[in-house]
Amino acid sequence: MKMVGCTITTKRIIIILTISVVTYFSLLIGKRLLLSHYRQKADVALFLSGDYKTAIEYYDKLISWRPNAAGCYYNRGDAYYKDGQYEKAIYDYNKSLQLGIKDSLQAILRIALTAKRQGNLLTEEQYLQDLLDLSKDKKESENEFWAANYHLGQLEYKNKNYRKAINYYNIAHTVNPTNLEIYHRANSYFALGKLDSARQDLKQSLSFVKADFVRENPNSILATCDTCSFPFGSREYELLTEPNGKTIIQTFDKNAGETNNNWCL
């Protein structure tokens, strides 16, 4: 009798253990499928459809299950940024840094650019300087080093430190030559009255300026240049974006003896 009872007890234990193991793995698989579903929904909303509030909603769910997932905070920060919720975006970018996000330099850059959107120039400069120091002399971080110099150039221009702005633009151009920093460097040259240098930069970047404006602001007459705050759609900006590039060059020659710090070059 004792042997029979022992056998029955052993069978019950085996059955209970089997059920427990099956239940555990079922829950584990179910959780993974659920998180995969949330991640897919979040990424589609953020990167494809531009439905940032929906993206935030699904990243919230992901973070509730995985509170130490640095990438989820990083992506939710992007969603908050796109949705205009800048304080929350900065919090999430910082949280991703605390959790050891692999692409930490991009997180730092995003904090700087978010602070720029807020008009918080001190925070912007602090994080750009951090980015500059961390990306300097690193081949794999050339893009971030370029971005730090380019945005510091814009910041110095706004502070009317035109020579410093030119220096930053020059470094950016050395790292990765583009028409973007050449276009903005012309602003600083013009502000300093160096019209020959401004004219040279303008000739090189004029086609870029027009293409960039048409692509990003095809119907806008109120948007303003993020460097010099000159209104798009104004008479001066129309001169700049006319099909015939000679118009603005001729205007340079006509006003060679004058300096207008607000001209969008």
C-alpha positions in Angstrom: 0.0 0.0 0.0 2.8 2.3 0.8 4.4 1.7 -2.5 1.2 2.4 -4.4 0.7 5.6 -2.5 4.3 6.7 -3.2 3.8 5.9 -6.9 0.6 8.0 -7.1 2.3 10.9 -5.3 5.3 10.7 -7.7 3.0 10.8 -10.7 1.1 13.8 -9.3 4.4 15.6 -8.8 5.5 14.8 -12.3 2.1 16.0 -13.7 2.3 19.2 -11.7 5.9 19.9 -12.8 5.0 19.2 -16.4 2.0 21.6 -16.2 4.1 24.2 -14.5 6.9 24.0 -17.2 4.4 24.1 -20.0 2.6 27.1 -18.5 5.9 28.9 -17.9 7.1 28.5 -21.5 3.6 29.3 -22.8 3.7 32.6 -20.8 7.2 33.3 -21.9 6.4 32.8 -25.6 3.2 34.8 -25.2 5.2 37.6 -23.6 7.7 37.6 -26.4 5.0 37.6 -29.0 3.2 40.4 -27.2 6.3 42.6 -26.9 7.2 41.9 -30.5 3.7 43.1 -31.5 4.1 46.2 -29.4 7.5 46.9 -30.9 6.2 46.5 -34.4 3.3 48.8 -33.8 5.5 51.4 -32.1 8.2 51.3 -34.9 5.6 51.5 -37.7 3.9 54.5 -36.0 7.2 56.3 -35.4 9.2 55.6 -38.6 6.6 55.0 -41.2 3.2 56.6 -40.5 4.3 59.5 -38.4 1.6 58.8 -35.8 3.7 59.9 -32.9 1.1 59.7 -30.2 0.4 56.0 -31.1 4.1 55.4 -31.1 4.4 56.9 -27.6 1.5 54.7 -26.4 3.2 51.5 -27.6 6.6 52.5 -26.3 4.9 53.1 -22.9 3.6 49.5 -23.0 7.1 48.2 -23.9 8.7 50.2 -21.1 6.2 48.9 -18.6 7.4 45.4 -19.4 11.0 46.2 -20.0 11.9 49.2 -17.7 15.6 48.9 -18.4 15.4 48.8 -22.2 17.5 51.8 -23.2 16.5 51.6 -26.9 12.8 52.0 -26.0 13.5 55.2 -24.1 15.6 56.5 -27.0 12.9 55.8 -29.6 10.1 57.2 -27.3 12.3 60.3 -27.0 12.2 60.6 -30.8 8.5 60.3 -30.7 8.1 62.9 -28.0 10.5 65.2 -30.0 8.4 64.8 -33.2 5.2 65.4 -31.2 6.7 68.7 -29.7 6.9 67.3 -26.2 10.5 68.5 -25.7 10.8 68.1 -21.9 9.7 64.5 -22.1 12.0 63.9 -25.0 15.1 65.2 -23.1 14.1 63.0 -20.1 14.0 59.9 -22.3 17.2 60.6 -24.0 18.9 61.1 -20.7 17.3 57.9 -19.4 18.7 56.0 -22.4 22.2 57.3 -21.5 21.8 56.3 -17.9 20.8 52.8 -19.1 23.9 52.5 -21.3 22.5 53.0 -24.8 25.0 51.9 -27.4 24.6 54.9 -29.6 25.3 57.4 -26.8 26.7 60.1 -29.1 23.4 60.3 -31.0 21.5 60.6 -27.7 23.7 63.5 -26.7 23.2 65.2 -30.1 19.4 64.7 -29.8 19.4 66.4 -26.3 21.3 69.3 -27.8 18.9 69.7 -30.7 15.9 69.4 -28.5 17.3 72.1 -26.2 17.7 74.2 -29.4 14.0 73.8 -30.2 13.2 75.0 -26.7 15.5 78.0 -27.1 17.7 76.8 -24.2 21.0 77.9 -25.7 23.0 77.1 -22.5 21.9 73.4 -22.4 22.4 73.2 -26.2 26.0 74.5 -26.0 26.8 72.2 -23.0 25.7 69.0 -24.8 27.3 70.1 -28.1 30.6 70.6 -26.3 30.3 67.2 -24.7 29.6 65.7 -28.1 32.6 67.5 -29.5 34.9 66.2 -26.8 33.6 62.6 -27.0 33.7 62.4 -30.8 37.0 64.1 -31.5 39.7 62.1 -33.3 37.4 59.0 -33.6 37.0 57.7 -37.2 33.7 56.0 -36.3 32.3 59.2 -34.9 32.9 61.6 -37.8 29.2 62.2 -38.3 28.7 63.3 -34.7 31.9 65.4 -34.8 30.7 67.1 -37.9 27.3 67.7 -36.3 28.8 69.2 -33.1 30.9 71.7 -35.1 28.1 72.6 -37.5 25.6 73.3 -34.7 28.1 75.1 -32.6 28.8 77.3 -35.6 25.1 78.1 -35.8 25.0 78.8 -32.1 28.0 81.2 -32.3 26.4 82.9 -35.3 23.3 83.6 -33.2 25.5 85.0 -30.4 27.2 87.2 -33.1 30.5 85.5 -32.6 31.0 85.4 -36.3 34.7 84.4 -36.3 34.1 81.5 -33.9 31.2 80.4 -36.2 33.5 80.4 -39.2 36.0 78.3 -37.3 33.5 75.7 -36.4 32.1 75.6 -40.0 35.7 75.2 -41.3 36.3 72.3 -39.1 33.0 70.7 -40.1 33.9 71.2 -43.8 37.3 69.5 -43.2 35.7 66.5 -41.6 32.8 66.1 -44.2 32.6 68.7 -46.9 29.0 69.6 -47.7 27.2 72.7 -49.1 25.3 73.0 -45.8 28.1 74.4 -43.7 29.3 76.5 -46.7 25.8 78.1 -47.0 25.8 79.0 -43.3 29.5 80.1 -43.4 28.4 82.8 -45.9 26.2 84.3 -43.2 29.2 84.9 -41.0 31.5 86.2 -43.8 28.8 88.6 -44.8 28.2 89.8 -41.2 31.9 90.5 -41.0 31.9 92.5 -44.2 34.0 89.9 -46.1 31.9 90.0 -49.2 34.4 88.2 -51.5 34.4 85.2 -49.2 30.7 85.4 -48.8 30.2 85.6 -52.5 32.4 82.6 -53.1 30.5 80.5 -50.6 27.2 81.6 -51.9 28.0 80.7 -55.5 29.0 77.2 -54.3 25.9 76.6 -52.2 23.2 78.5 -54.1 21.7 75.5 -55.8 21.6 73.6 -52.5 19.8 76.5 -50.8 17.0 76.5 -53.4 16.6 72.8 -53.5 16.6 72.5 -49.7 13.9 75.2 -49.4 11.7 73.7 -52.1 11.9 70.3 -50.6 11.2 71.2 -47.0 9.0 74.3 -47.3 7.2 73.9 -50.7 4.1 76.0 -49.7 5.4 78.1 -46.8 5.7 81.9 -46.8 6.1 82.2 -43.0 8.9 79.8 -42.3 12.2 81.4 -41.3 15.8 80.4 -41.7 17.0 78.6 -38.6 20.3 80.5 -38.7 19.5 84.1 -39.4 15.7 84.1 -38.9 15.2 85.8 -42.2 11.6 85.1 -43.4 11.2 82.7 -46.3 8.9 84.3 -48.9 10.3 87.8 -48.3 11.7 89.9 -51.2 15.2 89.2 -50.2 14.7 85.5 -49.8 13.0 85.4 -53.2 16.1 87.0 -54.7 18.2 84.3 -53.1 16.0 81.4 -54.5 15.4 82.8 -58.0 16.4 80.4 -60.8 19.0 82.8 -62.1 21.8 82.8 -59.6 23.2 86.0 -61.0 20.4 88.0 -59.3 21.8 87.6 -55.8 25.4 88.0 -56.9 24.5 91.3 -58.6 22.7 92.4 -55.5 26.0 91.6 -53.6 27.9 93.9 -56.0 25.3 96.6 -55.7 25.5 96.6 -51.9 29.2 95.9 -51.6 29.6 98.9 -49.3 26.9 97.8 -46.9 26.7 95.1 -44.3 23.4 93.5 -43.4 23.7 90.9 -40.6 20.2 89.7 -41.2 20.5 88.8 -44.9 19.9 85.1 -45.4 22.9 83.9 -47.4 
